[in-house]
Amino acid sequence: MSAQASSSFAPAAAVPSVNETGLGLLRQPRYVLFGPGQRRQAPQVVAALGRRVLVVTDARMATVTEFAELADGLRAAGAAVSVFSETEPDLPRENVVEVVRRFAGQPLDVIVGIGGGSCLDLAKVVSVVLANGGDVRDYYGEFLVPGPGLPVVTIPTTGGTGAEVTCVSVIFDREKGMKVGVASPYLEAAAAIIDPELTLTCPPPLTAATAADALTHLIESFTSRAKNPTPAAIAGKLYVGKNVLADTYARTGLKVAGTSLEAVAAAPADLQARSDTMFAAFCAGMAINTAGTAGAHAIQSPIGNITHTSHGFGVGALLPYVMRYNLPARVSEFAEVGRLLEACDASAPELSQARAGIERVDAILALLGVPGDLKTLGLSAGDFGYVADQSLLATRLTDNNPRPLDRKGIVRILERGYAGDRSWDFA
């Protein structure tokens, strides 16, 4: 797809980025099971991987009936089950250290992660630390995990993070004052069991935040930079850029999300809406696993550290402004977003379709209750420089942005987001 510029954009803003090689790349679990009630298959899935099981979850999930049924089912299938139920939001490094302290040296065959993104990320990352030794800090970055981990089965209870199918774990390192990623194909789950019934009790604010995260994943993966990577880059980088297989999942997810996110916000008890939202989130996870996320995710991390607001609402609040910043480099892609979301007339000029697509994303975010500006998140104008400097440290994300992101560009996004300025002349 070609990138087109409009005369209203600064001439240098449009940076063509086309998948000239026709690359397609997927990283994914060996086994994915999707559908209402499919969590009941977990004992059979786990039994195929081993008998000594560590289940990783959080304090709330550990008290619900569905968790008890899962643990009882594993034991009935002959498994010896240990539980770590102290996972915290925004997965702190201390959780990783504590799991390793308790279970290093114990005979384990498989790890089951059940819960939100932090629970799944904890299961994935402790699988490789327990198997390979060392401190999780040894693995911060890309492709630094030296070998396979224990097999992991992921069972998500929210519809948004995509962590059940991604090979990244995001950790908050308190001493460093920032979130860092462990990114390696060795973190890929052996199996993912995606049961929309588990999201029916998800509180409305968390439902909305994770839905906004999924929508941001879909937009950022579909509009990410096409990098035309070398064989060495494919072998050593997690995010190889926009590619034809990731695009297939992004298109499917966007089509479903165009109706499901609004439906789940209006009727959280609607299982079909929950199922569709979880399917869109799964598609988003599959897309970002190789195409990656970009500017909104890079900028959100330091904002979240300052404001202590949720990741989903943070990326959702940034997305309208990042989309407008990236539009000059991705007119064709945003026009297709407009068509996938049924927000425009396909015979209209391409730029009009693109703007209609962006405005439809704006409307979905508003229906989810995502803050419309960064001031509402608690960001102050005095934080802009710090946020920009910290964002630029996330090179895995900034390098993926379709329009180059430097300090000046990030500050401009922050200024526009702080003021709630959604005009189109984003020079």
C-alpha positions as CSV (number, residue, x, y, z in Angstrom):
1,M,0.0,0.0,0.0
2,S,1.3,3.4,-0.8
3,A,1.4,6.3,1.5
4,Q,-0.1,9.5,0.2
5,A,0.3,13.1,1.4
6,S,-2.2,15.9,1.3
7,S,-1.2,19.6,0.7
8,S,-2.4,20.3,4.2
9,F,0.5,18.3,5.6
10,A,4.1,19.4,6.0
11,P,6.1,18.2,2.9
12,A,8.5,16.2,5.0
13,A,5.9,14.5,7.1
14,A,4.9,11.7,4.7
15,V,7.5,8.9,4.8
16,P,6.6,6.1,2.4
17,S,6.9,2.6,4.0
18,V,5.7,-0.2,1.8
19,N,6.1,-4.0,2.3
20,E,8.0,-4.4,-0.9
21,T,9.1,-8.0,-0.2
22,G,5.6,-9.3,0.5
23,L,6.7,-10.5,3.9
24,G,4.3,-12.4,6.1
25,L,5.3,-13.6,9.6
26,L,3.3,-15.1,12.4
27,R,4.5,-16.2,15.9
28,Q,1.8,-18.0,17.8
29,P,0.9,-20.7,20.3
30,R,1.0,-24.3,19.0
31,Y,-2.6,-24.8,20.2
32,V,-5.4,-22.2,20.4
33,L,-8.9,-23.1,21.7
34,F,-11.6,-20.4,21.5
35,G,-15.2,-20.3,22.5
36,P,-17.7,-20.1,25.4
37,G,-17.1,-22.8,28.0
38,Q,-13.8,-24.0,26.5
39,R,-12.0,-23.4,29.8
40,R,-13.3,-26.8,30.8
41,Q,-10.9,-28.4,28.3
42,A,-8.0,-27.1,30.3
43,P,-7.3,-30.3,32.3
44,Q,-6.9,-32.3,29.1
45,V,-4.7,-29.6,27.5
46,V,-2.5,-29.3,30.6
47,A,-2.2,-33.1,31.0
48,A,-0.7,-33.4,27.6
49,L,2.1,-31.1,28.8
50,G,2.8,-32.4,32.3
51,R,1.6,-33.4,35.7
52,R,3.3,-30.9,38.1
53,V,1.5,-27.6,37.6
54,L,2.0,-24.1,38.8
55,V,-1.1,-21.9,38.4
56,V,-0.4,-18.1,38.3
57,T,-3.3,-15.7,39.0
58,D,-4.3,-12.8,41.2
59,A,-6.1,-12.5,44.5
60,R,-9.6,-11.8,43.0
61,M,-9.5,-14.6,40.5
62,A,-8.3,-17.1,43.1
63,T,-11.6,-16.7,45.0
64,V,-14.1,-17.2,42.1
65,T,-15.9,-20.4,41.3
66,E,-14.4,-20.8,37.9
67,F,-10.9,-20.8,39.4
68,A,-11.9,-23.5,41.9
69,E,-13.4,-25.6,39.1
70,L,-10.1,-25.2,37.1
71,A,-7.9,-26.3,40.0
72,D,-10.2,-29.2,40.9
73,G,-10.3,-30.3,37.3
74,L,-6.5,-30.3,37.1
75,R,-6.3,-32.4,40.2
76,A,-8.9,-34.8,39.0
77,A,-6.8,-35.3,35.9
78,G,-3.9,-36.3,38.1
79,A,-2.0,-33.0,38.4
80,A,-0.2,-31.8,41.4
81,V,-1.2,-28.2,41.6
82,S,0.6,-25.3,43.3
83,V,-0.8,-21.7,43.2
84,F,0.7,-18.2,43.2
85,S,-2.2,-15.8,43.6
86,E,-0.5,-12.5,44.3
87,T,0.0,-11.1,40.9
88,E,-0.4,-7.3,40.9
89,P,-1.6,-4.9,38.2
90,D,1.1,-3.5,35.9
91,L,3.2,-6.6,36.8
92,P,6.0,-5.4,39.1
93,R,9.4,-7.0,39.0
94,E,8.9,-8.0,42.6
95,N,6.2,-10.5,41.6
96,V,8.7,-12.2,39.2
97,V,11.4,-12.4,41.9
98,E,8.9,-13.8,44.5
99,V,7.7,-16.6,42.2
100,V,11.2,-17.6,41.3
101,R,12.2,-17.5,45.0
102,R,9.4,-19.8,46.0
103,F,9.5,-22.3,43.1
104,A,13.1,-22.4,41.9
105,G,14.4,-25.9,42.3
106,Q,10.9,-27.4,42.7
107,P,9.9,-30.0,40.0
108,L,7.5,-28.3,37.7
109,D,6.3,-29.4,34.2
110,V,3.9,-26.7,33.1
111,I,2.7,-23.2,34.2
112,V,-0.9,-22.1,33.8
113,G,-1.6,-18.3,33.7
114,I,-5.2,-17.4,34.3
115,G,-6.4,-13.8,34.6
116,G,-5.6,-10.4,33.0
117,G,-2.6,-9.4,31.1
118,S,-0.3,-9.2,34.2
119,C,-1.1,-12.8,35.2
120,L,-0.4,-14.0,31.7
121,D,2.8,-12.0,31.4
122,L,4.0,-13.3,34.8
123,A,3.3,-16.9,33.8
124,K,5.3,-16.4,30.5
125,V,8.3,-14.7,32.0
126,V,8.7,-16.9,35.1
127,S,8.6,-19.9,32.8
128,V,11.9,-18.8,31.2
129,V,13.5,-17.5,34.4
130,L,12.8,-20.8,36.2
131,A,14.1,-22.8,33.3
132,N,17.2,-20.7,32.5
133,G,18.1,-19.2,35.8
134,G,19.4,-15.7,36.6
135,D,17.4,-12.5,37.2
136,V,14.6,-11.3,35.0
137,R,16.7,-8.2,34.4
138,D,19.1,-10.4,32.5
139,Y,16.4,-10.8,29.9
140,Y,15.2,-7.2,29.4
141,G,15.1,-6.4,25.7
142,E,14.8,-8.5,22.6
143,F,16.0,-12.1,22.0
144,L,18.0,-12.2,25.2
145,V,16.4,-15.3,26.7
146,P,19.0,-18.1,26.2
147,G,16.6,-21.1,25.8
148,P,13.1,-22.5,26.1
149,G,11.1,-22.1,29.2
150,L,8.6,-24.4,30.8
151,P,5.4,-25.0,28.7
152,V,2.8,-22.3,29.4
153,V,-1.0,-22.4,29.1
154,T,-2.7,-19.0,29.0
155,I,-6.3,-18.5,30.0
156,P,-7.3,-14.8,29.7
157,T,-10.2,-13.3,31.7
158,T,-10.2,-9.9,30.0
159,G,-10.8,-9.1,26.3
160,G,-8.0,-6.7,25.3
161,T,-4.4,-7.3,26.1
162,G,-3.7,-10.1,23.7
163,A,-1.1,-11.4,26.1
164,E,-2.4,-15.0,25.7
165,V,-0.8,-15.2,22.3
166,T,2.1,-12.7,22.4
167,C,5.7,-13.5,23.2
168,V,6.3,-10.4,25.2
169,S,6.0,-9.8,29.0
170,V,5.9,-6.2,30.2
171,I,7.3,-5.6,33.7
172,F,7.4,-2.5,35.9
173,D,10.9,-2.2,37.3
174,R,10.4,0.1,40.3
175,E,14.1,0.9,40.7
176,K,14.4,1.9,37.1
177,G,11.1,3.8,37.3
178,M,9.8,2.4,34.0
179,K,8.2,-0.5,32.3
180,V,10.4,-2.8,30.4
181,G,9.8,-5.7,28.0
182,V,11.1,-9.2,27.9
183,A,10.6,-10.1,24.2
184,S,11.5,-13.5,22.9
185,P,9.9,-16.3,20.9
186,Y,10.7,-18.5,23.9
187,L,7.9,-16.7,25.8
188,E,5.2,-18.0,23.3
189,A,2.6,-20.0,25.1
190,A,2.3,-23.7,24.2
191,A,-1.5,-23.3,24.4
192,A,-4.1,-20.5,24.7
193,I,-7.6,-21.3,25.9
194,I,-9.8,-18.3,25.2
195,D,-13.2,-18.5,26.9
196,P,-15.5,-15.4,26.6
197,E,-17.6,-16.6,29.6
198,L,-14.6,-15.7,31.8
199,T,-15.0,-12.0,30.9
200,L,-18.7,-11.8,32.0
201,T,-17.7,-10.8,35.5
202,C,-15.0,-8.3,34.3
203,P,-15.9,-4.9,35.9
204,P,-17.1,-2.3,33.4
205,P,-14.0,0.0,33.8
206,L,-11.7,-2.9,33.1
207,T,-13.8,-4.1,30.2
208,A,-13.6,-0.6,28.7
209,A,-9.9,-0.2,29.3
210,T,-8.9,-3.5,27.8
211,A,-11.2,-2.9,24.8
212,A,-9.5,0.4,24.2
213,D,-6.1,-1.5,24.4
214,A,-7.3,-4.0,21.8
215,L,-8.5,-1.3,19.4
216,T,-5.1,0.5,19.8
217,H,-3.3,-2.7,19.0
218,L,-5.3,-3.2,15.8
219,I,-4.7,0.4,14.6
220,E,-1.0,0.5,15.5
221,S,-0.3,-2.9,14.0
222,F,-2.2,-2.2,10.7
223,T,-0.5,1.2,10.3
224,S,3.0,0.3,11.6
225,R,6.1,0.8,9.6
226,A,6.8,-1.8,6.9
227,K,10.5,-2.6,7.5
228,N,11.4,-5.1,4.7
229,P,13.7,-6.8,7.2
230,T,16.8,-8.8,6.3
231,P,17.0,-12.5,7.3
232,A,19.2,-11.4,10.2
233,A,16.6,-8.9,11.4
234,I,13.9,-11.5,11.2
235,A,16.0,-13.8,13.3
236,G,16.9,-11.2,15.9
237,K,14.0,-8.7,16.1
238,L,10.5,-9.4,17.5
239,Y,8.7,-6.6,15.6
240,V,9.5,-7.0,11.9
241,G,6.9,-4.4,10.9
242,K,3.7,-4.4,8.9
243,N,3.3,-7.7,7.0
244,V,0.7,-9.5,5.0
245,L,-0.1,-12.2,7.7
246,A,-0.4,-9.7,10.5
247,D,-2.6,-7.5,8.3
248,T,-5.0,-10.4,7.8
249,Y,-5.6,-10.6,11.6
250,A,-5.7,-6.8,11.9
251,R,-8.3,-6.5,9.2
252,T,-10.4,-9.2,10.7
253,G,-10.1,-7.7,14.2
254,L,-11.0,-4.2,13.0
255,K,-14.1,-5.5,11.2
256,V,-15.3,-7.3,14.4
257,A,-14.3,-4.5,16.7
258,G,-16.3,-2.0,14.7
259,T,-19.5,-3.3,16.2
260,S,-18.4,-5.4,19.2
261,L,-16.8,-2.8,21.3
262,E,-19.8,-0.5,21.2
263,A,-22.0,-3.6,22.0
264,V,-20.0,-4.7,25.0
265,A,-20.0,-1.2,26.4
266,A,-23.8,-1.0,26.1
267,A,-24.5,-4.5,27.3
268,P,-21.7,-6.1,29.4
269,A,-23.8,-9.2,30.1
270,D,-24.2,-10.0,26.4
271,L,-22.2,-13.1,25.8
272,Q,-22.1,-12.6,22.0
273,A,-20.7,-9.1,22.5
274,R,-18.2,-10.5,24.9
275,S,-17.2,-13.3,22.5
276,D,-16.8,-10.9,19.6
277,T,-14.7,-8.5,21.7
278,M,-12.5,-11.3,22.9
279,F,-12.1,-12.5,19.3
280,A,-11.1,-9.0,18.2
281,A,-8.6,-8.9,21.0
282,F,-7.2,-12.3,20.0
283,C,-6.8,-11.0,16.4
284,A,-5.1,-7.9,17.8
285,G,-2.6,-10.0,19.8
286,M,-1.8,-12.1,16.7
287,A,-1.2,-8.9,14.7
288,I,1.1,-7.1,17.2
289,N,3.1,-10.3,17.8
290,T,5.1,-9.6,14.6
291,A,3.9,-6.2,13.3
292,G,4.2,-4.6,16.8
293,T,2.8,-1.5,18.5
294,A,4.1,2.0,18.1
295,G,3.8,5.6,19.2
296,A,0.8,5.4,21.5
297,H,2.3,2.5,23.5
298,A,5.7,4.2,23.7
299,I,4.3,7.5,25.0
300,Q,1.8,5.9,27.4
301,S,4.3,4.1,29.6
302,P,5.9,7.2,31.2
303,I,2.4,8.9,31.4
304,G,1.2,5.8,33.3
305,N,4.2,6.0,35.6
306,I,3.3,9.6,36.4
307,T,-0.5,9.5,36.5
308,H,-1.0,5.9,37.7
309,T,-3.8,5.6,35.2
310,S,-4.7,2.3,33.4
311,H,-2.7,1.3,30.3
312,G,-5.8,0.8,28.2
313,F,-7.2,4.3,29.0
314,G,-3.8,5.8,28.5
315,V,-3.2,4.4,25.0
316,G,-6.8,5.1,24.1
317,A,-6.5,8.7,25.2
318,L,-3.3,9.1,23.1
319,L,-4.6,7.2,20.0
320,P,-6.6,10.1,18.4
321,Y,-3.6,12.4,18.5
322,V,-1.1,9.7,17.4
323,M,-3.4,8.8,14.5
324,R,-3.5,12.4,13.3
325,Y,0.3,12.6,13.6
326,N,0.8,9.5,11.6
327,L,-1.9,10.2,9.0
328,P,0.5,11.8,6.4
329,A,2.4,8.5,6.2
330,R,-0.6,6.2,6.3
331,V,-3.4,7.7,4.3
332,S,-4.2,4.5,2.4
333,E,-4.2,2.4,5.5
334,F,-6.4,4.8,7.5
335,A,-8.8,4.9,4.5
336,E,-9.0,1.1,4.6
337,V,-9.7,1.4,8.4
338,G,-12.6,3.7,7.4
339,R,-14.0,1.1,5.1
340,L,-13.5,-1.8,7.6
341,L,-15.4,0.2,10.2
342,E,-18.1,1.1,7.7
343,A,-17.5,4.8,8.4
344,C,-17.2,6.1,4.9
345,D,-18.3,5.9,1.3
346,A,-15.7,3.8,-0.6
347,S,-16.1,6.2,-3.6
348,A,-15.1,9.2,-1.6
349,P,-11.5,10.7,-1.9
350,E,-9.0,8.6,-0.1
351,L,-8.1,11.3,2.4
352,S,-11.8,11.8,3.3
353,Q,-12.1,8.1,3.9
354,A,-9.0,8.1,6.1
355,R,-10.3,11.0,8.2
356,A,-13.7,9.2,8.5
357,G,-11.9,6.1,9.8
358,I,-10.0,8.1,12.4
359,E,-13.2,9.9,13.5
360,R,-14.9,6.5,13.9
361,V,-12.1,5.3,16.1
362,D,-12.5,8.5,18.1
363,A,-16.2,7.7,18.5
364,I,-15.7,4.1,19.7
365,L,-13.2,5.3,22.3
366,A,-15.7,7.9,23.5
367,L,-18.4,5.2,23.8
368,L,-15.9,3.2,25.9
369,G,-15.5,6.1,28.2
370,V,-11.9,6.7,27.4
371,P,-10.7,10.2,28.4
372,G,-10.7,12.6,25.5
373,D,-7.5,14.4,26.5
374,L,-4.3,13.9,28.4
375,K,-5.2,16.6,31.0
376,T,-8.0,14.3,32.3
377,L,-5.5,11.6,32.8
378,G,-3.7,13.9,35.3
379,L,-0.7,14.8,33.0
380,S,0.6,18.3,33.5
381,A,2.3,20.5,30.9
382,G,5.5,20.4,33.0
383,D,5.8,16.7,32.4
384,F,6.1,16.9,28.6
385,G,9.8,16.9,28.4
386,Y,10.2,14.0,30.8
387,V,7.6,11.9,29.0
388,A,9.2,12.6,25.6
389,D,12.7,11.6,26.9
390,Q,11.3,8.4,28.5
391,S,9.3,7.5,25.4
392,L,12.4,7.6,23.2
393,L,14.0,4.9,25.3
394,A,11.4,2.5,24.0
395,T,13.1,2.1,20.7
396,R,11.3,-1.2,20.0
397,L,8.1,0.9,19.8
398,T,9.3,4.2,18.4
399,D,11.2,2.5,15.6
400,N,7.9,0.9,14.6
401,N,6.0,4.2,14.2
402,P,5.2,4.9,10.5
403,R,6.1,8.6,10.8
404,P,9.5,9.2,12.5
405,L,9.1,10.0,16.2
406,D,11.7,12.4,17.7
407,R,11.5,14.5,20.8
408,K,9.9,17.4,19.0
409,G,7.2,15.2,17.5
410,I,6.3,13.5,20.8
411,V,6.1,16.9,22.5
412,R,3.8,18.1,19.7
413,I,1.5,15.0,20.3
414,L,1.5,15.7,24.0
415,E,0.6,19.4,23.4
416,R,-2.3,18.5,21.1
417,G,-3.5,15.7,23.4
418,Y,-3.3,18.0,26.5
419,A,-5.4,20.6,24.7
420,G,-7.8,18.1,23.2
421,D,-6.9,19.6,19.8
422,R,-8.1,17.2,17.1
423,S,-7.6,19.4,14.1
424,W,-6.0,17.9,11.0
425,D,-3.1,20.2,10.3
426,F,-0.6,18.2,12.3
427,A,2.7,19.5,10.9
